[in-house]
Structure formats: C-alpha cells, structure tokens
Amino acid sequence: MSTSSQTKELLANSPYLVLLSARTLSMLGMAFAPVALAFGILALPGADAGTLSLVLAVHTLPMVVLMLAGGVIADRYPRQAVLVTGEWLAATGFAAIGVMLLTGYAPIWLLCVAAGVAGAAGAMIYPALSGIIPDLVPEHLRQKGNAWLAMGASAARLGGLVTGGAVVVWLGGGWAMVVAGTLYLLAGALLLKLPKITGNIAGEGAHPLRQLIDGWGEFSSRQWLWVVVAQWSLMIMVLQAAQGVLGPVVAKTELGGAGAWTIILIGEALGAIVGVWVSMVWKPHRPILVATLMTVTAGLPPILLGLSAPLWTVVVSMFFLGVTFDLFGVLWMTTMQDEVPPESLARVASYDALGSLMLGPLGLILAGPAILAFGVHASLIGTGIISVVVTLLALLSPEVRQLRSKSSKHLELSEAVEDVDAASPMM
C-alpha cells in the first residue's frame, strides 16, 4: 500500500482523528510551559537557578513515582477515561501556576504543589496514549499513525513556542501558563468523544500487583528495550539539567533572555517536523539501531552552549536534535506496539517511561549545585559528553543492533515462501 493510500485510510478513521486533534491541543499547551515556567519563576523576587531546579524537579517527580500505577490503570480501565483524567489534571496544575504568577502570590511550596499535580498527569497520559494506538489503528498503519501524532505534536510545539515566547516577553509567564492550562482543558473535553474501548485491556480480575509483575516480565525479557531505556535514563538526567536549568541561565545572562531561549527551542521544533516527515516515508529494517545511533546528536547543543558558541550554531544543533529525537520517538513507539502484546502495552510503556525519566529530577536538583561547584559552562559541557558516551554504550547491545522491524520480518517470510513455491515443482 502506498504512503498516500495509508494516509487517506488513516485520516478516514474518526476516532483516530479525535485522538490526533486532542493530542495536538495538549502538546500546544505543553509548548507554552517550558519558557513560561522557566522565566516566570526566574522573574519572581528572590528566585534563582536553585528555585527553578526545585519546582521543575517536583514537577517531574510525581510523573516518575506514579508512572507504574498509571500503566496498570491504563491496562485495567478504558484508556479514553484515563487520558481525559490526565489532561484535566495537567490543566489544573498549569493554570494554578499561571494564576500564582499573575497575582504575585507564589510561595515556593504552593508552586511545587501545582507543579506536582501537572506532573502526575503525565504518569497517566503516556501509558494510556501508548496503549490506545493499537485499539484505534490497524497494524499496517501504526507507524503512520504514530508519525501523524508526532507531526501534530511537533507543529504544536513550534506554534506554541513562537506564541508562548511572545506572550512571555510581552505579557509575562503567568498568562502563558493560563493559556497552557486552558489548552489541556479543551484537549480533555475533546477526548470525551473517543469510544470507551475495552478490547485489549488486561481486565479487572487480576490483582494490580500481579499485573505489575507481569508487565515487568514483558519489559525485562527484551534486551533492546531495557538497554535503550537505561541509556535514556542517564541521557534525560543530563538533558533535564541542560535544558531545564543550565541553558536558561546562560540564555538569561549571555544571550538576551527568554527571546533567545525561545529561538533555540524553535530550532528543535523545526527539526522535529523534519524528523516526523522522514519517519512517514522511511521504515528502516533495524529501527532500534537507527533510532539509537541518531540520538548521539543530543550531546552537541549543551557542548556548544558551554563553549559560548554563537547563537546560530546552538539553534542548528537543536534542529538536528529535533530531527533525530522525533524520528527516534516514532520508530520506538511503533516497535513497542509491534513487539509487545496489546494487553500489556501500557504497563510496558510505563516501565519505559519510568526508567527513562526516573533520574530526571536528580539532574534538575543537581543543576544548581553544579553551577556553584563547576560553573555553568563546564556543567553544560559535562552533560553533553555524558549524553554521547551513554548512547555509544547502548550500541554494544546485540539486540539493539540486530532487532528487525515487523514489516521486514514479514517481507523475509514472504520471500522464503516464494522460494519454496518456486522450488516445489522440481521436488
């Protein structure tokens, strides 16, 4: 089937279009948050890099702690309901932060509570989103379906960064956070139109702890899966420090502030659109090898920032990071959906997310002390080097290098059958 035929078939799928629209809206809300949160908090009286580190860490921590519970919930109950709940939790948390920034009443503990509520939403959204794709999209359209979701997210990220950055510069971070909360609210309302599919759900008969153990068995039995998750665990730790704290500090002190940091993030968003487009037309036979190899680009932006390179070089490096990360995301999601049984998919996705994100709060917490101990530039260079090293180590895994895509396996099987058929008259 041609690429255009697949796209037409996919876009004729009404439930998938609802999911695509809602996911794009929520990603638009998410795009407002990084610049608004970073510069909104840094603008508070007495706030510094340590304050920002604390709030961001508290935002990430509930996502990590509750991720496994989110996976069990998304495999146990209708994923539509789980997604709606997650979107509305995010709306509550981000809107509350916006109101605090606007009113000037923003005690750190209350900012942390609101950030924690928004973070808890992610523990529900990611596993349910991973699991609902096979519920809505047939196997031969999964990579295309994941790619269009990523395209919507990338376009929303770009539009949100441009609009959100302008709102932060002109009106302040408070209004940007209120807009973010409103977009999440609308996304949740739209998801109410999804069918409450219960087919591929693990069921309520098994004990949640038993389901969690079974999910671990599915996760740990696949070397390619846990090796790459371990790679991302360390990589996200250093990237959280670099992009959540160290980068904005350099942007504020040396590059002109929120406007410069917005331009850097726009570079990544533009690259993401290109990466998703590539994923729509390219189906590598060894998707995990290709995806992992490309993430070596993650080390370049922090190294360039640490070396005080010109702004345009940082933007270009973030463009390539966006290309490779979104291509990775589509290939990774599709491979998981192809290799993991549908009834276990949300739990495996939760182990994936937990492993990938669990050191993120540590990176955010250590970013402030690292600036004091080593300086912001040396810290940035260190994060870039660590990112490159852990990526190269992941490539040592045989399964990471050798796992073939399901379409490639089907092609090989078809060719083998044809060879047998061709030889059979001679037998």
N, C-alpha and C positions, 0 to 999 in steps of 0.2 A: 504494500500500500504506500502511495506517495506521501510526502510530507504534507502537501496541501490537502489531500483527502483525509489524512489523520486529523488535521486542524479543523476541517469542516465537521467531521464526526464528533470531535471533542466539544466544539462550540455549539453543537446541537443538543448537548447534554445539559438540560436545565438545572438540575441540582449542582452540577459542577460549576456552572456559571454563577450560581448563588455563592458557592464557596469562593470562587475566584474574586468576585466583587467584594465580599466581606473581608477576605484576607488582604486585598489591596487597600481597603479603607483602614484596617488596623495597622498595616505597615506604614501607611501615610502618617498615622498618629505616632507610631514609633519613631519615624524620621524626625518629627519635631523635638523629640525628647533629648537626644544627646547634647546638642548645642544649648538648648534652653536650660537643661538641668545643670550643665557644667558652668555656664556663665551666669545663670541666675543665682546659683549658690555662691560662686566666687564674688558676686556683687554684694552679698549680704555683709552688713557691718561685722568686722572681726573674723570673717570666714577666710580660710586659706586652703592650700592643697590637702591638708590633713582633714579638714571638714568635708571637702568633696570626696575624698577617699572613703570616709566613714559612711556617707549617705549612699554612695554607689555600691559599697560592699554590702550594706544592709539590703539594698535593692536586689542584689544577686543571691544573697544567702538563702532566703526562703525558696527561691527557684531551685536551688541545689538540694536543700533539705527535703523539700516536698515532691521532688521530681518522680521518685519511685511510686509514691502514693498516687500521683497524677497518672502514671502509666497503668496501675491497677484499676483505677477508676475508669479510664478511657477504654480498657479492655472488658470492663464489667458492666458498664452502663452505656446508653446511647451516646455516641460521640458528639452528636449535634448539641445535646444538652450540656455536655462538658465544655464544648467550645464557647457556647453562649455565656456560661458562668465565668469562664476565664476572661473573655472580652470585657465583661461588665466589672470584674474585679480590677482589671487594668484601668478602666475608665475612672473608677472611684479613686484609685491611688494617684494617678497623674493629675486629675482635676483638683484633688485636695492639695497637692503640692503647688499647683498654679494659684489657687486661692490664697495660700500662705504667702507666696512670693508677692502677690498683688497687695495684700493687706499689710504686709510688713511684720505680721505676727508669725514668725517662722523659727520657733525653738528647735534645736537640733533633734531632740528626741521625737518631736512630732513629725518633722521631715522624714526621720528614719521609719516611723510607723507607716506613713503613707507610701514611702518607697518600698517597704516590705510587702504591703498589700499588692502593689503593682507587680513586684517580683513573684509573689505567689501565683499570680495569674499565668505566668509563663510555664509553671510546672503543670498546669492543666492544658494549656493551648498546644504546646509542642507534641506531646504524645498523642493527643486526640487528632491533631492535624495529620500526623504521620500515619495513623491507623485508618483514617476515614477515606483516604485516596482509593485503596482497593475496594472500599464499599461503593464508591461512586463511579470509578473509571475502570474499564476492562484492561486486561494485562497488556495488550499490544499498544495501548495509548498512555501507559503510565509515565514513561519518560517525557512524552509531550505534555501530559497533564502537570507533572512537576515543573517542567520548564515554563509553562504559562503562568503557574503560580509564582515562580521566581521572577518572571518578567514583570508581572503586576507589582510584585514587591519592590523590584529594582526601580521601576518607573515611579512608584510611590515614594521611594526613598529619595530619588532625585528631586521630585517635585516638593517633597516635604522639607528637604534640606534648603532648597532655594527659598521657599516660602517661609519656613521656620526660621532660617537665618535672618531673613529680612524682618520678621516680626520681633525677633530678639533684639536686633540692632535698633529698630525704630520704636518698639513698644515695651520691650523687656521680656525676660524669660517667663514671667507669670502668665501673660496672655498666651504665649506659645504652649505652655503646659495645659492650660484650659482647653485650647483647641485640640491638643492631643487626646485629652480625656473624652471630649465630645465625639471625636472620630471613632474611638474604641466603642463608645456607647452605640453609635449608629451601626458599626460592624456587628455587634451582638444582636441588635434588632433584626438585621438582615438575615442572620443565621437562623432565626426562628422559622424561616421558610424552608429550611432543609428537612428532608424526611428523617424520622427517628428510626434509622436502620438498626436492627439488632442482629442481623445475619453474621457472621464473623466475630461475634462478641463471646468472650470466654464463658459468660454465664454467671449467675449468682449462686450456684450450688457449691462451688469450691470456696474454701476459706481464702480470704485475701492473702494471708501469709503463704499458703500453698501456691497461689497464683504468682506471687512474687518470686518464690523459689524456682518455679517452672520457667519464669521469664529469664532468671539468671542462667539457667541451664541452656536456654536458646542462645543467649548472648555469649556466654563463655565458651561454647562449643565451636565458635567461629573465630579462628585466629585473626583473620583480616579485620574483623570488627573490633575486637578489643585492642589490637595493636594500634590501629588508627585513632581509636578513642583515647588511648594513653598519650599518643602524640598530641592530639588536640587539647588534652587536659593541660599539658605544660605550655603549649603554644598560646592557648587562651589566657593562661595566667599572666604571661608576659605581655600579651597584646592588650589585656584589660588595663594593665599598668600604663602601657604606652599610649593607648588611645583614650583611656578614661581620665587619666590624670597628667602624665608627663607631657603628652602632646599639647593639651590645652594650656598648660603652664607656659610652655615655650611659645605657643601662639600668642598668649596674652602679653608676655614680656618682650618678645623679639619680633613678632610678625604682624602686629597690629590688632590682635584681639579676635573677637568672635567672627568677624568677616573673613579673616584669613583661614581660620579653622574650618569654617563653612566651605570655603573653596576647596580645601584639602578633602573634605568628606564628599563634596560633589564629584571630585575626580574618581573616588572609589565608586560612587553611584553610577557614573557613566560607564566605568569599566564593567560593573555588574550587568548592565544591559547588554553589553557586547558578549559577556560570558554566557548569559542565558541564551542569546541568539545562537551562539556556537553549539550549545547543548541541544538545540532544536534540530540541528542538521547533522551532528556528529555523534555516532554511537560507537565509541571505541570498544574493541574486543576485550580489553583488560581495563575496565573502568576505574578500579581502585588504584591500580598502578598509575594511570594517567592523572587521576584526581590528586593523589598524594604528592606525586612529583611536582605538580604545578604549585602546590602551596608553599614551596620554598620561597616564593616571592614575598611572603609575609614579613621576612626579616628586613627588607630593603627600606620601607618608609621610616621606621624608628632609627635605623642607622643614619639615614640622610638627615633626619631632624637632629640627631645627636652631633653630627658633623657640621651643623649650621649651614647646610646646603641651601641654594636658592629655592624659594618657594615653588617655582615651577617644576623643579626636579622631584620635590616631595609629592606634588599633585600627580605627576606622571607615574611615579612609583605606586601611588594609591590607585591609579587607574588600572595598572596591571594586577594589583592585589584584588581589585573588584572583579576583573575578568576571571581570574583563577578561582577565587572563593565561590563565586556563584556557579561556575562550571562544576566545581567540587560538590556543591550542595545538591545540584540536580542529579549528578551521577551517583552520589552517596545515597540519597533518598530512594532513587529508583532501584539500586542494587539491594538495599534493605527490603524493599517491598517485594522484590523478586525472590529473595533467598529466605526470608523469614515467613513462617506460616501466618496468615492474616489474623487468626485469633490471638496470636502472641505479639503482634507487631507493635502495639502501643507500649507494652511493657519493655520490649527490647529497645524501642526508641527512647524510653525513659532512662534505661541504663546508659544508652548512648549519650543522652543529654547530661545525665548526672556525671558521668565520667569526664565529659568534655568541659563542663562548667564548674566542677567542684573546687578547682584551685583558683577560679576567677576572683572570688572575694579576697583570697590571700594576696593575689597580685595587686589588687586595689589598696589593701591595707598596707602593704609593704612599699607602695609607691612613694608615699610621703616620707617615711624614714630613709628610703633610698636616696631621695633628693638631698637630705641632710648629710648622709654618710658619703655619697659619691659625687653628688652634683647631678643636675637634671640631664646634662648631655651624656655623661658616662653611663647613666642609668638607661637612657634610650638606646645607646649602642649595645649595651649588655643584653637588653631584651631582644634586639634584632639578631644577635649572634645565637642566643639560646633557641630562638624560633627556627633558625636554619638547621642547627645541629639536631634537634629532635625530629625534624622532618626527614633528614638523611638517615637517622637511626630507624625510623619506621619502614624505610625501604629495604631493610635487611630481612624482613619477614617474607618467607616464600609465598604465603597466601596473598599478601598484599601485591606481590609482583605477578602472581600467576592466575588469580581468580578471573574467570571469563564471564562475560555477560550472558544472560539467559538467551538473548537473540543469537549470540554467537554459538551457544551450545545447540540451539535448535537448528541452525544452519549446518553445523557439523553433522548432526544426526540425520538431517535430510540428505546430505551428500553421501553419507555412509549407506543409507537405504537405497539411494540411486545406484551406487556402485554395486551393491548386492543384486539388485534387479537386473543391472546390465550384465552381470556375470552369470546369473542363474540359467539362461538358455544353454550355456556351454557345459553345465554340470551334468 
